[in-house]
Amino acid sequence: MMTNFWQYVLAALILILAAMVVLMFRKKALLDKLNYVFAMNTVIVLLILVVGFAGGREDMFIDIALSYSILGFVTSVILAKYIGGRKK
């Protein structure tokens, strides 16, 4: 059962995520938008973990959050290599 504490934490994380989405669409530069996407990835991992702790299924949600964070890291490395270009 979810207590009031976890509800407040979830609401705060969702508000932070919504603010990041709004700020991301207001920026013009590609690198600024990518930084917001990578920061949102971290907040989404926190959301997954909080849902797991609130629901009492930490073991399953920790695995999901770990997989999501590894996928986000690999994506950031690939995008950084693609945007950075090839040095000669």
Biopython code that builds the backbone (N, CA, C, O; Angstrom):
import numpy as np
from Bio.PDB.StructureBuilder import StructureBuilder

atoms = [
    (1, "MET", "N", (0.837, -1.175, 0.000)),
    (1, "MET", "CA", (0.000, 0.000, 0.000)),
    (1, "MET", "C", (0.888, 1.246, 0.000)),
    (1, "MET", "O", (1.910, 1.301, 0.683)),
    (2, "MET", "N", (0.476, 2.234, -0.776)),
    (2, "MET", "CA", (1.261, 3.440, -0.930)),
    (2, "MET", "C", (0.924, 4.445, 0.175)),
    (2, "MET", "O", (-0.239, 4.781, 0.401)),
    (3, "THR", "N", (1.961, 4.909, 0.846)),
    (3, "THR", "CA", (1.752, 5.899, 1.900)),
    (3, "THR", "C", (1.779, 7.303, 1.302)),
    (3, "THR", "O", (2.111, 7.491, 0.132)),
    (4, "ASN", "N", (1.428, 8.270, 2.120)),
    (4, "ASN", "CA", (1.430, 9.657, 1.654)),
    (4, "ASN", "C", (2.815, 10.126, 1.242)),
    (4, "ASN", "O", (2.949, 10.926, 0.316)),
    (5, "PHE", "N", (3.844, 9.638, 1.920)),
    (5, "PHE", "CA", (5.212, 10.031, 1.579)),
    (5, "PHE", "C", (5.542, 9.667, 0.143)),
    (5, "PHE", "O", (6.056, 10.498, -0.605)),
    (6, "TRP", "N", (5.250, 8.425, -0.254)),
    (6, "TRP", "CA", (5.555, 7.983, -1.611)),
    (6, "TRP", "C", (4.708, 8.728, -2.640)),
    (6, "TRP", "O", (5.168, 8.979, -3.754)),
    (7, "GLN", "N", (3.488, 9.080, -2.281)),
    (7, "GLN", "CA", (2.646, 9.851, -3.199)),
    (7, "GLN", "C", (3.237, 11.235, -3.434)),
    (7, "GLN", "O", (3.234, 11.731, -4.560)),
    (8, "TYR", "N", (3.740, 11.854, -2.381)),
    (8, "TYR", "CA", (4.369, 13.172, -2.535)),
    (8, "TYR", "C", (5.651, 13.083, -3.360)),
    (8, "TYR", "O", (5.927, 13.953, -4.186)),
    (9, "VAL", "N", (6.423, 12.039, -3.135)),
    (9, "VAL", "CA", (7.658, 11.863, -3.907)),
    (9, "VAL", "C", (7.330, 11.633, -5.379)),
    (9, "VAL", "O", (7.979, 12.210, -6.251)),
    (10, "LEU", "N", (6.341, 10.806, -5.664)),
    (10, "LEU", "CA", (5.941, 10.568, -7.052)),
    (10, "LEU", "C", (5.426, 11.843, -7.701)),
    (10, "LEU", "O", (5.759, 12.129, -8.851)),
    (11, "ALA", "N", (4.625, 12.606, -6.985)),
    (11, "ALA", "CA", (4.100, 13.856, -7.538)),
    (11, "ALA", "C", (5.230, 14.842, -7.825)),
    (11, "ALA", "O", (5.218, 15.515, -8.856)),
    (12, "ALA", "N", (6.196, 14.931, -6.929)),
    (12, "ALA", "CA", (7.327, 15.834, -7.145)),
    (12, "ALA", "C", (8.155, 15.413, -8.352)),
    (12, "ALA", "O", (8.569, 16.257, -9.148)),
    (13, "LEU", "N", (8.398, 14.113, -8.491)),
    (13, "LEU", "CA", (9.179, 13.644, -9.636)),
    (13, "LEU", "C", (8.435, 13.858, -10.951)),
    (13, "LEU", "O", (9.052, 14.179, -11.966)),
    (14, "ILE", "N", (7.133, 13.684, -10.938)),
    (14, "ILE", "CA", (6.352, 13.911, -12.156)),
    (14, "ILE", "C", (6.354, 15.390, -12.518)),
    (14, "ILE", "O", (6.427, 15.733, -13.698)),
    (15, "LEU", "N", (6.275, 16.281, -11.516)),
    (15, "LEU", "CA", (6.354, 17.711, -11.798)),
    (15, "LEU", "C", (7.724, 18.104, -12.350)),
    (15, "LEU", "O", (7.815, 18.929, -13.259)),
    (16, "ILE", "N", (8.770, 17.523, -11.810)),
    (16, "ILE", "CA", (10.119, 17.789, -12.321)),
    (16, "ILE", "C", (10.235, 17.309, -13.757)),
    (16, "ILE", "O", (10.806, 18.000, -14.600)),
    (17, "LEU", "N", (9.696, 16.129, -14.041)),
    (17, "LEU", "CA", (9.747, 15.592, -15.394)),
    (17, "LEU", "C", (8.956, 16.467, -16.363)),
    (17, "LEU", "O", (9.404, 16.704, -17.485)),
    (18, "ALA", "N", (7.791, 16.946, -15.946)),
    (18, "ALA", "CA", (6.995, 17.825, -16.810)),
    (18, "ALA", "C", (7.720, 19.148, -17.072)),
    (18, "ALA", "O", (7.679, 19.670, -18.186)),
    (19, "ALA", "N", (8.378, 19.685, -16.051)),
    (19, "ALA", "CA", (9.140, 20.921, -16.242)),
    (19, "ALA", "C", (10.290, 20.710, -17.216)),
    (19, "ALA", "O", (10.584, 21.585, -18.031)),
    (20, "MET", "N", (10.936, 19.564, -17.135)),
    (20, "MET", "CA", (12.028, 19.271, -18.063)),
    (20, "MET", "C", (11.529, 19.158, -19.498)),
    (20, "MET", "O", (12.202, 19.608, -20.426)),
    (21, "VAL", "N", (10.367, 18.568, -19.685)),
    (21, "VAL", "CA", (9.807, 18.448, -21.036)),
    (21, "VAL", "C", (9.503, 19.831, -21.605)),
    (21, "VAL", "O", (9.808, 20.114, -22.764)),
    (22, "VAL", "N", (8.905, 20.686, -20.788)),
    (22, "VAL", "CA", (8.588, 22.043, -21.248)),
    (22, "VAL", "C", (9.859, 22.809, -21.582)),
    (22, "VAL", "O", (9.931, 23.461, -22.623)),
    (23, "LEU", "N", (10.853, 22.739, -20.721)),
    (23, "LEU", "CA", (12.107, 23.434, -20.978)),
    (23, "LEU", "C", (12.836, 22.877, -22.193)),
    (23, "LEU", "O", (13.484, 23.622, -22.927)),
    (24, "MET", "N", (12.730, 21.580, -22.402)),
    (24, "MET", "CA", (13.394, 20.971, -23.553)),
    (24, "MET", "C", (12.815, 21.515, -24.856)),
    (24, "MET", "O", (13.562, 21.800, -25.793)),
    (25, "PHE", "N", (11.501, 21.660, -24.925)),
    (25, "PHE", "CA", (10.893, 22.139, -26.163)),
    (25, "PHE", "C", (11.095, 23.636, -26.374)),
    (25, "PHE", "O", (10.895, 24.126, -27.485)),
    (26, "ARG", "N", (11.483, 24.367, -25.346)),
    (26, "ARG", "CA", (11.731, 25.796, -25.493)),
    (26, "ARG", "C", (13.151, 26.089, -25.972)),
    (26, "ARG", "O", (13.420, 27.186, -26.462)),
    (27, "LYS", "N", (14.055, 25.131, -25.839)),
    (27, "LYS", "CA", (15.442, 25.339, -26.260)),
    (27, "LYS", "C", (15.568, 25.129, -27.765)),
    (27, "LYS", "O", (14.810, 24.373, -28.372)),
    (28, "LYS", "N", (16.538, 25.814, -28.344)),
    (28, "LYS", "CA", (16.765, 25.702, -29.786)),
    (28, "LYS", "C", (17.929, 24.769, -30.133)),
    (28, "LYS", "O", (17.880, 24.060, -31.138)),
    (29, "ALA", "N", (18.958, 24.770, -29.313)),
    (29, "ALA", "CA", (20.174, 24.016, -29.622)),
    (29, "ALA", "C", (19.966, 22.518, -29.385)),
    (29, "ALA", "O", (19.293, 22.107, -28.439)),
    (30, "LEU", "N", (20.547, 21.736, -30.249)),
    (30, "LEU", "CA", (20.422, 20.286, -30.168)),
    (30, "LEU", "C", (21.082, 19.733, -28.910)),
    (30, "LEU", "O", (20.531, 18.838, -28.269)),
    (31, "LEU", "N", (22.232, 20.243, -28.555)),
    (31, "LEU", "CA", (22.936, 19.728, -27.374)),
    (31, "LEU", "C", (22.172, 20.022, -26.091)),
    (31, "LEU", "O", (22.184, 19.214, -25.162)),
    (32, "ASP", "N", (21.508, 21.173, -26.031)),
    (32, "ASP", "CA", (20.686, 21.483, -24.858)),
    (32, "ASP", "C", (19.525, 20.502, -24.743)),
    (32, "ASP", "O", (19.200, 20.037, -23.651)),
    (33, "LYS", "N", (18.905, 20.193, -25.873)),
    (33, "LYS", "CA", (17.794, 19.239, -25.860)),
    (33, "LYS", "C", (18.265, 17.854, -25.443)),
    (33, "LYS", "O", (17.569, 17.157, -24.705)),
    (34, "LEU", "N", (19.442, 17.451, -25.911)),
    (34, "LEU", "CA", (19.976, 16.140, -25.531)),
    (34, "LEU", "C", (20.297, 16.085, -24.039)),
    (34, "LEU", "O", (20.079, 15.059, -23.395)),
    (35, "ASN", "N", (20.810, 17.176, -23.492)),
    (35, "ASN", "CA", (21.070, 17.205, -22.050)),
    (35, "ASN", "C", (19.790, 17.029, -21.255)),
    (35, "ASN", "O", (19.781, 16.336, -20.237)),
    (36, "TYR", "N", (18.698, 17.655, -21.714)),
    (36, "TYR", "CA", (17.420, 17.473, -21.030)),
    (36, "TYR", "C", (16.929, 16.031, -21.146)),
    (36, "TYR", "O", (16.375, 15.482, -20.194)),
    (37, "VAL", "N", (17.132, 15.425, -22.304)),
    (37, "VAL", "CA", (16.709, 14.031, -22.474)),
    (37, "VAL", "C", (17.486, 13.117, -21.543)),
    (37, "VAL", "O", (16.911, 12.205, -20.948)),
    (38, "PHE", "N", (18.778, 13.349, -21.408)),
    (38, "PHE", "CA", (19.580, 12.505, -20.522)),
    (38, "PHE", "C", (19.208, 12.731, -19.056)),
    (38, "PHE", "O", (19.219, 11.790, -18.263)),
    (39, "ALA", "N", (18.882, 13.963, -18.696)),
    (39, "ALA", "CA", (18.433, 14.240, -17.332)),
    (39, "ALA", "C", (17.064, 13.606, -17.072)),
    (39, "ALA", "O", (16.805, 13.108, -15.976)),
    (40, "MET", "N", (16.195, 13.627, -18.078)),
    (40, "MET", "CA", (14.885, 12.989, -17.933)),
    (40, "MET", "C", (15.037, 11.483, -17.762)),
    (40, "MET", "O", (14.242, 10.853, -17.064)),
    (41, "ASN", "N", (16.048, 10.908, -18.393)),
    (41, "ASN", "CA", (16.311, 9.484, -18.235)),
    (41, "ASN", "C", (16.582, 9.158, -16.766)),
    (41, "ASN", "O", (16.106, 8.145, -16.255)),
    (42, "THR", "N", (17.343, 10.012, -16.094)),
    (42, "THR", "CA", (17.632, 9.799, -14.678)),
    (42, "THR", "C", (16.373, 9.919, -13.822)),
    (42, "THR", "O", (16.176, 9.134, -12.894)),
    (43, "VAL", "N", (15.526, 10.896, -14.129)),
    (43, "VAL", "CA", (14.296, 11.079, -13.369)),
    (43, "VAL", "C", (13.348, 9.902, -13.596)),
    (43, "VAL", "O", (12.654, 9.481, -12.671)),
    (44, "ILE", "N", (13.314, 9.376, -14.803)),
    (44, "ILE", "CA", (12.457, 8.217, -15.080)),
    (44, "ILE", "C", (12.941, 6.996, -14.308)),
    (44, "ILE", "O", (12.126, 6.217, -13.813)),
    (45, "VAL", "N", (14.254, 6.820, -14.199)),
    (45, "VAL", "CA", (14.789, 5.712, -13.397)),
    (45, "VAL", "C", (14.376, 5.884, -11.933)),
    (45, "VAL", "O", (14.011, 4.910, -11.275)),
    (46, "LEU", "N", (14.431, 7.107, -11.426)),
    (46, "LEU", "CA", (13.977, 7.362, -10.058)),
    (46, "LEU", "C", (12.488, 7.081, -9.899)),
    (46, "LEU", "O", (12.062, 6.541, -8.878)),
    (47, "LEU", "N", (11.698, 7.445, -10.902)),
    (47, "LEU", "CA", (10.260, 7.141, -10.861)),
    (47, "LEU", "C", (10.013, 5.640, -10.786)),
    (47, "LEU", "O", (9.174, 5.183, -10.010)),
    (48, "ILE", "N", (10.737, 4.880, -11.584)),
    (48, "ILE", "CA", (10.579, 3.426, -11.569)),
    (48, "ILE", "C", (10.930, 2.866, -10.191)),
    (48, "ILE", "O", (10.232, 1.997, -9.668)),
    (49, "LEU", "N", (12.012, 3.370, -9.613)),
    (49, "LEU", "CA", (12.421, 2.890, -8.292)),
    (49, "LEU", "C", (11.416, 3.265, -7.208)),
    (49, "LEU", "O", (11.135, 2.456, -6.324)),
    (50, "VAL", "N", (10.880, 4.460, -7.261)),
    (50, "VAL", "CA", (9.907, 4.883, -6.254)),
    (50, "VAL", "C", (8.627, 4.065, -6.366)),
    (50, "VAL", "O", (8.037, 3.693, -5.351)),
    (51, "VAL", "N", (8.196, 3.783, -7.592)),
    (51, "VAL", "CA", (7.010, 2.940, -7.769)),
    (51, "VAL", "C", (7.260, 1.550, -7.185)),
    (51, "VAL", "O", (6.373, 0.961, -6.567)),
    (52, "GLY", "N", (8.466, 1.034, -7.383)),
    (52, "GLY", "CA", (8.799, -0.272, -6.823)),
    (52, "GLY", "C", (8.806, -0.277, -5.304)),
    (52, "GLY", "O", (8.284, -1.200, -4.679)),
    (53, "PHE", "N", (9.399, 0.756, -4.707)),
    (53, "PHE", "CA", (9.422, 0.820, -3.249)),
    (53, "PHE", "C", (8.038, 1.062, -2.673)),
    (53, "PHE", "O", (7.705, 0.528, -1.615)),
    (54, "ALA", "N", (7.234, 1.855, -3.352)),
    (54, "ALA", "CA", (5.885, 2.134, -2.854)),
    (54, "ALA", "C", (4.990, 0.908, -2.944)),
    (54, "ALA", "O", (4.128, 0.699, -2.090)),
    (55, "GLY", "N", (5.191, 0.103, -3.972)),
    (55, "GLY", "CA", (4.361, -1.080, -4.153)),
    (55, "GLY", "C", (4.861, -2.323, -3.439)),
    (55, "GLY", "O", (4.168, -3.340, -3.395)),
    (56, "GLY", "N", (6.053, -2.247, -2.883)),
    (56, "GLY", "CA", (6.586, -3.388, -2.157)),
    (56, "GLY", "C", (7.248, -4.441, -3.033)),
    (56, "GLY", "O", (7.512, -5.546, -2.560)),
    (57, "ARG", "N", (7.522, -4.131, -4.289)),
    (57, "ARG", "CA", (8.184, -5.072, -5.200)),
    (57, "ARG", "C", (9.527, -4.509, -5.637)),
    (57, "ARG", "O", (9.769, -4.317, -6.829)),
    (58, "GLU", "N", (10.394, -4.245, -4.678)),
    (58, "GLU", "CA", (11.668, -3.609, -4.985)),
    (58, "GLU", "C", (12.521, -4.424, -5.934)),
    (58, "GLU", "O", (13.160, -3.871, -6.829)),
    (59, "ASP", "N", (12.536, -5.747, -5.745)),
    (59, "ASP", "CA", (13.437, -6.599, -6.523)),
    (59, "ASP", "C", (13.145, -6.520, -8.020)),
    (59, "ASP", "O", (14.072, -6.422, -8.823)),
    (60, "MET", "N", (11.883, -6.560, -8.401)),
    (60, "MET", "CA", (11.524, -6.524, -9.815)),
    (60, "MET", "C", (11.800, -5.137, -10.411)),
    (60, "MET", "O", (12.337, -5.031, -11.513)),
    (61, "PHE", "N", (11.436, -4.086, -9.688)),
    (61, "PHE", "CA", (11.587, -2.746, -10.230)),
    (61, "PHE", "C", (13.035, -2.287, -10.246)),
    (61, "PHE", "O", (13.404, -1.456, -11.075)),
    (62, "ILE", "N", (13.862, -2.807, -9.351)),
    (62, "ILE", "CA", (15.288, -2.481, -9.410)),
    (62, "ILE", "C", (15.902, -3.056, -10.681)),
    (62, "ILE", "O", (16.721, -2.399, -11.323)),
    (63, "ASP", "N", (15.516, -4.271, -11.050)),
    (63, "ASP", "CA", (16.012, -4.862, -12.296)),
    (63, "ASP", "C", (15.566, -4.052, -13.508)),
    (63, "ASP", "O", (16.348, -3.830, -14.433)),
    (64, "ILE", "N", (14.315, -3.612, -13.503)),
    (64, "ILE", "CA", (13.799, -2.815, -14.620)),
    (64, "ILE", "C", (14.526, -1.480, -14.699)),
    (64, "ILE", "O", (14.911, -1.048, -15.785)),
    (65, "ALA", "N", (14.716, -0.824, -13.562)),
    (65, "ALA", "CA", (15.402, 0.464, -13.539)),
    (65, "ALA", "C", (16.865, 0.324, -13.961)),
    (65, "ALA", "O", (17.392, 1.185, -14.665)),
    (66, "LEU", "N", (17.506, -0.734, -13.544)),
    (66, "LEU", "CA", (18.899, -0.961, -13.944)),
    (66, "LEU", "C", (19.002, -1.179, -15.450)),
    (66, "LEU", "O", (19.899, -0.637, -16.095)),
    (67, "SER", "N", (18.101, -1.959, -16.006)),
    (67, "SER", "CA", (18.092, -2.184, -17.457)),
    (67, "SER", "C", (17.838, -0.883, -18.208)),
    (67, "SER", "O", (18.484, -0.613, -19.220)),
    (68, "TYR", "N", (16.910, -0.084, -17.722)),
    (68, "TYR", "CA", (16.603, 1.192, -18.366)),
    (68, "TYR", "C", (17.784, 2.148, -18.293)),
    (68, "TYR", "O", (18.064, 2.859, -19.258)),
    (69, "SER", "N", (18.475, 2.174, -17.165)),
    (69, "SER", "CA", (19.612, 3.079, -17.035)),
    (69, "SER", "C", (20.780, 2.634, -17.913)),
    (69, "SER", "O", (21.480, 3.478, -18.472)),
    (70, "ILE", "N", (21.001, 1.344, -18.043)),
    (70, "ILE", "CA", (22.051, 0.857, -18.944)),
    (70, "ILE", "C", (21.719, 1.203, -20.385)),
    (70, "ILE", "O", (22.598, 1.611, -21.144)),
    (71, "LEU", "N", (20.464, 1.045, -20.767)),
    (71, "LEU", "CA", (20.037, 1.413, -22.109)),
    (71, "LEU", "C", (20.220, 2.914, -22.349)),
    (71, "LEU", "O", (20.654, 3.316, -23.428)),
    (72, "GLY", "N", (19.897, 3.737, -21.366)),
    (72, "GLY", "CA", (20.097, 5.176, -21.492)),
    (72, "GLY", "C", (21.562, 5.550, -21.602)),
    (72, "GLY", "O", (21.918, 6.456, -22.356)),
    (73, "PHE", "N", (22.419, 4.858, -20.854)),
    (73, "PHE", "CA", (23.851, 5.129, -20.934)),
    (73, "PHE", "C", (24.408, 4.775, -22.306)),
    (73, "PHE", "O", (25.164, 5.550, -22.891)),
    (74, "VAL", "N", (24.040, 3.622, -22.814)),
    (74, "VAL", "CA", (24.517, 3.204, -24.138)),
    (74, "VAL", "C", (24.025, 4.181, -25.201)),
    (74, "VAL", "O", (24.772, 4.534, -26.114)),
    (75, "THR", "N", (22.785, 4.613, -25.089)),
    (75, "THR", "CA", (22.244, 5.585, -26.035)),
    (75, "THR", "C", (23.014, 6.897, -25.976)),
    (75, "THR", "O", (23.310, 7.486, -27.016)),
    (76, "SER", "N", (23.339, 7.359, -24.787)),
    (76, "SER", "CA", (24.084, 8.613, -24.672)),
    (76, "SER", "C", (25.486, 8.498, -25.251)),
    (76, "SER", "O", (25.982, 9.445, -25.863)),
    (77, "VAL", "N", (26.123, 7.366, -25.068)),
    (77, "VAL", "CA", (27.459, 7.170, -25.640)),
    (77, "VAL", "C", (27.388, 7.144, -27.163)),
    (77, "VAL", "O", (28.228, 7.743, -27.835)),
    (78, "ILE", "N", (26.393, 6.455, -27.708)),
    (78, "ILE", "CA", (26.246, 6.388, -29.167)),
    (78, "ILE", "C", (25.948, 7.763, -29.743)),
    (78, "ILE", "O", (26.535, 8.146, -30.755)),
    (79, "LEU", "N", (25.044, 8.515, -29.115)),
    (79, "LEU", "CA", (24.724, 9.858, -29.608)),
    (79, "LEU", "C", (25.906, 10.810, -29.472)),
    (79, "LEU", "O", (26.124, 11.648, -30.347)),
    (80, "ALA", "N", (26.663, 10.697, -28.406)),
    (80, "ALA", "CA", (27.836, 11.554, -28.240)),
    (80, "ALA", "C", (28.873, 11.255, -29.323)),
    (80, "ALA", "O", (29.503, 12.171, -29.853)),
    (81, "LYS", "N", (29.046, 10.006, -29.641)),
    (81, "LYS", "CA", (29.991, 9.635, -30.702)),
    (81, "LYS", "C", (29.493, 10.124, -32.053)),
    (81, "LYS", "O", (30.280, 10.595, -32.874)),
    (82, "TYR", "N", (28.186, 10.016, -32.290)),
    (82, "TYR", "CA", (27.616, 10.428, -33.573)),
    (82, "TYR", "C", (27.684, 11.944, -33.741)),
    (82, "TYR", "O", (28.031, 12.437, -34.815)),
    (83, "ILE", "N", (27.351, 12.687, -32.678)),
    (83, "ILE", "CA", (27.357, 14.140, -32.770)),
    (83, "ILE", "C", (28.784, 14.678, -32.762)),
    (83, "ILE", "O", (29.089, 15.649, -33.455)),
    (84, "GLY", "N", (29.649, 14.052, -31.985)),
    (84, "GLY", "CA", (31.029, 14.507, -31.884)),
    (84, "GLY", "C", (31.801, 14.343, -33.178)),
    (84, "GLY", "O", (32.773, 15.060, -33.415)),
    (85, "GLY", "N", (31.390, 13.427, -34.002)),
    (85, "GLY", "CA", (32.061, 13.200, -35.262)),
    (85, "GLY", "C", (33.310, 12.340, -35.105)),
    (85, "GLY", "O", (33.658, 11.882, -34.017)),
    (86, "ARG", "N", (33.953, 12.149, -36.222)),
    (86, "ARG", "CA", (35.148, 11.313, -36.238)),
    (86, "ARG", "C", (36.376, 12.208, -36.351)),
    (86, "ARG", "O", (36.439, 13.070, -37.228)),
    (87, "LYS", "N", (37.333, 12.011, -35.488)),
    (87, "LYS", "CA", (38.565, 12.793, -35.542)),
    (87, "LYS", "C", (39.565, 12.087, -36.454)),
    (87, "LYS", "O", (39.705, 10.864, -36.426)),
    (88, "LYS", "N", (40.245, 12.876, -37.250)),
    (88, "LYS", "CA", (41.207, 12.303, -38.197)),
    (88, "LYS", "C", (42.615, 12.433, -37.720)),
    (88, "LYS", "O", (43.541, 11.999, -38.405)),
]
sb = StructureBuilder()
sb.init_structure("model")
sb.init_model(0)
sb.init_chain("A")
sb.init_seg("    ")
for serial, (resi, resn, name, xyz) in enumerate(atoms, 1):
    if name == "N":
        sb.init_residue(resn, " ", resi, " ")
    sb.init_atom(name, np.array(xyz, "f"), 0.0, 1.0, " ", f" {name:<3s}", serial, name[0])
structure = sb.get_structure()
